[in-house]
Amino acid sequence: MLNRQPVNSLKGIGEKTGKLFEKLGVVTIDDLLSYYPRAYDAYEPPVSIGQLKEQAVMAVESALVRGADLLRLGHMQIVSVQLKDLTGSLQVSWYNMPYMRANLKTGVTYVFRGRVVKKRGRMVMEQPEVFIPDSYQALAGSMQPVYGQTRGLSNKTIVRAQQMALEMRKMEREYMPPDLRRRYELAEINYAMEHIHFPADQTELLFSRKRLVFDEFFMFLVGVRRLKESREGKKTEFVICPGEETRHLKESLPYALTSAQERTLQEVFSDLEKGCVMNRLVQGDVGSGKTVIAILALLAAAENGYQGALMVPTEVLARQHFESITKMFENCGIDKKVVLITGSMTAREKRIAYEKTASHEADIIIGTHALIQEKVIYDKLALVITDEQHRFGVGQRELLSEKGETPHVLVMSATPIPRTLAIILYGDLDISVIDELPAGRQVIKNCVVDTSYRPKAY
């Protein structure tokens, strides 16, 4: 396909420039067309010198009364010209561009456009573009794209490449149904692709952008739906039924589970017993009791002769979980081994933890992202739990899952995500919400404080 051709197949883009485009993630013409501007430069009508504003990119129209000067400062050559009108004077300068002196003719009217700065109390326009008035008039009012660049690759080169790519591209087939486009007022795909790069005005830009943003969300949701469908009904050898130890631990808790915790626990156990892979998100505020659900699920996996792993974002949290679970098991007389793996452990401590994990001496493994390191080998890893999913990339969750043969996955999050948004963000997961705080638990308060509060926080 034409759009899959390498970007250096465009006229004027050789191997060297192609390598620079590659640094921006642009390899094919398709990639180039999908490399959208980060901003737009509006070419406003020229103003008088007295209307110029410091640090703004502006245009001035003026006739040259006298030729440009060429100054030398060490290795630097400066071409300078003085512009005047009834409202003031302006110095225009170019650095290391000596040819500009020959390009500027006395008595000719030009439009100078560039950034205005103040130096030694005088207004100076540095490195401006130079147009004849008719050429500038053709650009006036238009919005010129500004792209993210890399050293050696100018915006001008990218703009020229985009223009060529749009001229020679193969038109996309419209896949969005007409009634859907009408309902959401969406531009046709080829129109959107062209006008996101070169909009005539703000209206065209917003119309094009709306379609491309819609497409991104649409494709994301389709991908999530396909991921969920591919996982639904996926069989696993790990059928986990809570046994006597799990029931005993639950009954030994110094508090009764809330109805929301009980409902969530039953949803988790129901998933674990089905023989199909569980992919579930447990969402609830800090203090709502998500951790106890995780502990009971991990113990159920261990009771059935399998291993369970809990991955948390910080070493402090990993150590807290390790100590509280170990103590809980000791108090209840539960003979299950819990092991901790974190990055700051000594080489000897890690080696011992790895050996216990690989030999299945460890039933439950708790740790940070150190759990997904190559050296960590599990034996019958049946349940993977990640706490605070937003702190881990999806890839990290997947890496931990791949440590076992189709293990069950449980994700816990205290981030208050509205249910509709949660369905979008975690569309590949079933969702359980713990929307009830345990009796006597205070409501978590969030507040913004300044740095004077720091000693108290410490």
C-alpha positions in Angstrom: 0.0 0.0 0.0 1.1 3.5 -0.9 0.7 4.8 2.7 2.9 2.0 4.1 5.9 3.2 2.0 8.9 4.5 4.0 8.9 8.3 4.6 12.2 8.6 2.7 10.3 7.6 -0.5 9.0 11.2 -0.5 10.9 13.6 -2.8 13.7 15.5 -1.0 13.8 13.2 2.0 17.0 11.1 1.9 18.3 8.4 4.2 19.7 11.0 6.7 16.5 12.9 7.0 14.6 9.6 7.2 16.6 8.7 10.3 15.7 12.0 11.9 12.0 11.3 11.2 12.5 7.8 12.8 13.5 9.6 16.0 10.0 11.0 16.1 8.5 7.6 15.6 7.7 8.4 11.9 8.8 5.5 9.7 6.1 5.3 7.0 3.9 7.8 5.2 1.0 6.5 7.3 3.0 7.4 10.5 3.7 10.9 9.0 0.0 11.6 8.3 -0.7 10.5 11.9 2.0 12.8 13.3 -0.3 15.7 14.2 0.7 19.3 14.9 1.3 20.2 18.5 0.3 23.8 17.9 -0.7 26.2 15.1 0.8 29.5 14.1 -1.8 32.1 13.1 -0.4 34.6 10.6 -2.0 37.9 11.8 -2.1 41.0 9.6 1.0 43.3 10.0 0.9 46.0 12.7 2.7 49.3 13.2 6.0 49.3 15.1 4.4 51.1 18.1 1.9 48.1 18.5 4.6 45.5 18.8 4.6 43.5 22.1 7.6 42.0 23.8 8.1 38.2 23.5 5.3 37.9 20.9 5.6 36.7 17.3 4.3 39.5 15.2 4.6 41.0 11.7 5.6 44.5 10.5 5.4 45.8 6.9 8.0 48.4 6.0 10.0 49.7 3.0 13.8 49.6 3.3 15.1 53.2 3.2 18.8 52.0 3.4 20.6 48.7 2.9 21.4 46.2 5.6 24.6 46.3 7.7 26.9 43.3 8.3 28.6 43.3 11.7 31.2 40.8 12.9 31.4 39.8 16.6 34.1 37.1 16.9 32.9 34.1 14.9 29.4 35.5 14.6 28.1 37.5 11.6 25.1 39.7 12.2 23.0 41.2 9.4 21.1 44.2 10.8 18.5 46.6 9.3 16.7 49.5 10.9 12.9 49.9 10.2 11.0 53.1 10.9 7.4 54.3 10.7 5.4 57.1 12.3 5.0 55.1 15.6 8.6 54.2 16.2 11.7 52.3 15.1 12.7 48.6 15.1 16.0 46.8 14.7 15.8 43.6 12.7 18.7 41.1 13.1 19.8 37.8 11.6 22.7 35.8 13.1 25.1 33.9 10.9 22.9 34.4 7.8 25.2 36.8 5.8 23.3 36.1 2.5 20.3 38.1 3.9 22.3 41.3 3.2 22.2 40.7 -0.5 18.6 39.4 -0.4 17.2 42.7 1.0 16.9 45.5 -1.6 16.7 49.2 -0.8 13.3 50.8 -1.7 11.5 47.5 -1.7 8.6 46.9 0.8 8.8 43.7 2.8 6.8 42.0 5.6 9.1 40.9 8.5 7.7 38.3 10.9 9.4 37.1 14.0 9.7 37.2 17.8 10.1 40.6 19.3 12.5 41.1 22.3 13.8 44.1 24.2 17.6 44.6 24.3 19.2 47.6 25.9 15.9 49.4 26.0 15.2 48.9 22.3 12.8 46.6 20.5 14.6 44.0 18.3 13.0 41.4 16.0 15.4 38.4 15.8 15.7 35.9 12.9 12.4 37.0 11.2 11.0 35.4 8.1 10.8 37.8 5.2 7.9 38.0 2.7 6.9 40.3 -0.1 3.4 41.7 0.8 1.5 39.6 -1.7 3.0 36.3 -0.4 2.2 37.3 3.2 -1.3 38.3 2.2 -1.9 34.8 0.9 -0.9 33.4 4.3 -2.7 36.1 6.4 -5.4 34.6 8.6 -4.3 31.0 8.0 -3.1 28.6 10.6 0.3 27.1 9.9 1.1 23.8 11.7 3.9 23.6 14.3 5.2 20.0 14.8 7.3 18.5 17.6 10.9 18.5 16.2 14.2 16.9 16.8 17.7 18.4 16.3 18.4 18.7 12.6 14.8 18.4 11.5 13.1 21.8 11.1 9.4 22.5 11.2 9.7 23.7 7.6 10.9 20.2 6.5 8.1 18.4 8.3 5.5 20.8 6.8 6.8 20.2 3.3 6.8 16.4 3.9 3.2 16.5 5.1 2.1 18.5 2.0 3.7 15.9 -0.2 2.3 13.0 1.8 -1.2 14.5 1.6 -0.9 15.0 -2.2 0.2 11.4 -2.9 -1.6 9.5 -0.2 -4.2 6.8 -0.9 -7.6 8.0 0.3 -8.9 6.2 3.3 -12.2 4.2 3.0 -14.8 5.8 5.3 -15.8 3.1 7.8 -18.0 5.2 10.1 -21.7 4.7 9.3 -23.4 7.9 7.9 -26.1 8.0 10.6 -23.4 7.8 13.3 -21.5 10.7 11.7 -24.6 12.7 11.4 -25.7 12.1 15.0 -22.3 13.2 16.4 -21.5 15.8 13.7 -18.3 14.1 12.6 -16.2 15.1 9.6 -15.4 12.6 6.8 -12.1 10.8 7.6 -10.1 12.1 4.6 -11.3 15.7 5.3 -10.3 15.4 8.9 -6.8 14.0 8.0 -6.1 16.9 5.6 -7.5 19.7 7.7 -5.9 18.6 11.0 -2.6 19.5 9.3 -3.6 22.5 7.3 -6.8 24.1 8.7 -8.0 27.3 7.1 -9.4 28.5 10.5 -10.3 27.5 14.0 -13.7 26.1 12.9 -12.0 23.6 10.5 -9.4 22.7 13.1 -12.0 21.8 15.8 -14.2 20.0 13.3 -11.3 17.8 12.1 -9.9 17.3 15.6 -13.4 16.1 16.9 -13.5 13.3 14.3 -9.9 12.1 15.0 -10.4 12.2 18.8 -13.7 10.3 18.4 -11.8 7.7 16.3 -9.1 7.3 19.0 -11.7 6.6 21.7 -13.7 4.4 19.4 -10.7 2.2 18.5 -9.6 2.1 22.1 -13.1 0.8 23.2 -13.1 -1.7 20.3 -9.7 -2.9 21.4 -10.8 -3.2 25.0 -14.0 -5.1 24.0 -12.0 -7.5 21.8 -9.6 -8.1 24.7 -12.5 -8.8 27.1 -14.1 -11.2 24.6 -10.8 -13.0 24.1 -10.6 -13.5 27.8 -14.2 -14.4 28.6 -14.6 -18.1 29.0 -10.9 -18.7 28.9 -10.3 -21.9 30.7 -7.8 -22.4 33.5 -6.6 -25.4 35.4 -6.7 -23.4 38.6 -10.1 -24.1 40.2 -9.9 -22.6 43.6 -12.5 -23.4 46.3 -12.2 -21.7 49.7 -11.5 -24.4 52.4 -11.5 -24.7 56.1 -8.5 -22.4 56.7 -10.1 -19.6 54.7 -13.4 -19.9 56.6 -11.5 -20.0 59.9 -9.6 -16.9 59.1 -12.7 -15.0 58.1 -14.5 -16.1 61.3 -11.4 -15.1 63.4 -11.4 -11.5 62.1 -12.0 -9.0 65.0 -14.8 -7.5 62.9 -17.7 -8.6 60.7 -17.4 -7.9 57.0 -19.7 -5.2 55.6 -22.4 -6.3 53.2 -20.4 -4.6 50.4 -17.2 -6.6 51.4 -19.3 -9.8 51.7 -20.8 -9.3 48.2 -17.4 -8.6 46.7 -15.8 -11.6 48.4 -18.6 -13.9 47.0 -18.1 -12.4 43.5 -14.3 -13.2 43.7 -14.9 -16.7 45.1 -17.5 -17.4 42.4 -15.0 -16.4 39.7 -12.2 -18.6 41.3 -14.4 -21.7 41.4 -15.7 -21.5 37.7 -12.7 -23.0 36.0 -12.5 -19.8 33.8 -9.8 -17.1 34.3 -10.9 -14.3 36.6 -10.2 -10.7 35.5 -11.7 -8.5 38.2 -11.3 -5.0 39.5 -12.1 -4.3 43.2 -12.7 -0.6 43.7 -13.2 1.1 47.0 -12.0 4.0 49.1 -9.0 3.9 51.4 -10.1 2.0 54.5 -13.1 0.3 52.8 -11.5 -3.2 53.4 -10.1 -4.3 50.0 -7.0 -5.8 51.5 -8.9 -8.4 53.6 -10.6 -9.6 50.3 -7.1 -10.0 48.8 -5.8 -12.0 51.8 -8.8 -14.4 51.9 -8.4 -15.0 48.1 -4.6 -15.6 48.5 -5.2 -18.1 51.3 -7.9 -19.9 49.3 -5.3 -20.3 46.4 -2.7 -21.6 48.9 -5.2 -24.0 50.4 -5.8 -25.6 47.0 -2.1 -26.2 46.6 -1.3 -23.2 44.4 0.7 -20.0 44.8 -0.6 -16.4 45.0 1.2 -13.2 44.4 0.4 -9.7 45.6 2.2 -6.8 43.8 2.1 -3.3 45.4 3.6 0.0 44.3 6.0 0.7 47.3 8.4 -1.3 49.5 6.8 0.3 52.6 3.4 -1.1 51.6 4.9 -4.5 50.7 6.5 -4.8 54.0 3.3 -3.8 55.9 1.3 -6.4 54.0 3.9 -9.1 54.6 4.1 -8.4 58.4 0.3 -8.1 58.9 -0.5 -11.3 56.9 2.3 -13.3 58.6 1.0 -12.2 62.0 -2.7 -12.9 61.0 -1.7 -16.5 60.0 0.3 -17.1 63.2 -2.6 -15.9 65.4 -5.0 -18.2 63.6 -2.6 -21.2 63.5 -2.6 -21.2 59.7 0.4 -23.1 58.3 1.0 -21.2 55.1 4.4 -19.6 54.3 4.5 -15.9 53.2 7.6 -14.5 51.4 8.6 -10.9 50.7 10.5 -9.8 47.6 11.6 -6.2 47.1 14.4 -4.4 45.2 16.2 -3.2 48.3 16.7 -6.7 49.8 20.3 -8.0 49.9 21.5 -10.5 47.2 21.4 -13.3 49.9 17.9 -12.4 51.0 16.7 -12.4 47.4 18.3 -15.7 46.7 16.6 -17.3 49.7 13.2 -15.8 48.6 13.7 -17.0 45.0 14.5 -20.5 46.2 11.5 -20.7 48.5 9.3 -19.4 45.6 10.6 -21.8 43.0 10.4 -24.8 45.3 6.8 -23.9 46.4 8.0 -23.6 50.0 6.4 -20.2 49.7 2.6 -20.2 49.3 2.1 -16.4 49.1 4.6 -14.0 47.6 4.3 -10.3 48.4 6.4 -7.6 46.8 6.9 -4.6 44.5 7.6 -4.8 40.7 10.6 -7.0 41.8 8.0 -9.8 41.5 8.2 -9.7 37.7 12.0 -9.9 37.4 13.3 -12.7 35.3 15.0 -14.5 38.2 11.6 -15.0 40.0 10.2 -18.4 39.1 6.9 -19.5 40.5 5.4 -23.0 41.0 1.7 -23.2 40.1 1.0 -19.4 40.3 -2.8 -19.4 40.3 -3.7 -15.9 41.5 -2.1 -12.5 40.7 -3.3 -9.4 42.7 -2.1 -5.9 41.9 -2.8 -3.1 44.3 -3.3 0.5 43.0 -3.4 -0.5 39.3 -2.7 3.1 38.1 0.8 2.8 39.5 1.6 -0.1 37.3 1.4 -0.2 33.5 -0.9 -2.8 31.9 2.3 -4.4 30.6 3.6 -4.9 34.2 0.3 -6.6 35.1 0.6 -8.8 32.1 4.2 -9.7 32.9 3.2 -10.9 36.3 0.3 -12.9 34.8 2.7 -14.5 32.3 4.7 -15.9 35.2 1.9 -18.5 35.6 -0.2 -20.6 33.3 -3.4 -18.5 32.8 -3.6 -17.3 36.5 -6.6 -15.5 37.9 -6.1 -11.7 38.0 -7.5 -9.4 40.7 -6.8 -5.6 40.5 -7.4 -3.3 43.5 -7.8 0.4 43.3 -8.7 3.2 45.8 -8.8 5.8 43.0 -12.3 7.2 43.0 -13.3 6.5 39.4 -16.9 7.1 38.3 -18.4 3.7 37.3 -18.9 4.7 33.6 -15.3 5.8 33.3 -14.1 2.6 35.2 -16.0 0.5 32.6 -14.0 2.4 29.8 -10.6 2.3 31.5 -10.9 -1.2 32.8 -13.2 -2.5 30.1 -11.3 -5.9 30.1 -12.2 -6.4 33.8 -15.3 -7.3 35.7 -15.9 -4.6 38.4 -16.8 -5.0 42.1 -17.3 -1.8 44.1 -16.9 -1.7 47.9 -19.1 1.3 48.5 -19.6 0.9 52.3 -17.1 1.8 55.1 -16.7 -0.7 58.0 -18.5 0.4 61.2 -16.7 3.1 63.2 -14.3 3.8 60.3 -13.9 7.6 59.8 -14.5 9.1 56.4 -11.2 9.9 54.6 -10.8 13.7 54.1 -8.8 15.2 51.3 -7.3 18.7 51.7 -4.8 20.9 50.0 -2.1 22.4 52.2 0.9 24.6 51.6 4.6 23.9 52.5 4.1 25.2 56.1 2.2 22.0 56.9 5.3 19.9 56.0 6.7 19.5 59.6 3.3 18.4 60.9 3.1 15.9 58.1 6.5 14.5 58.8 
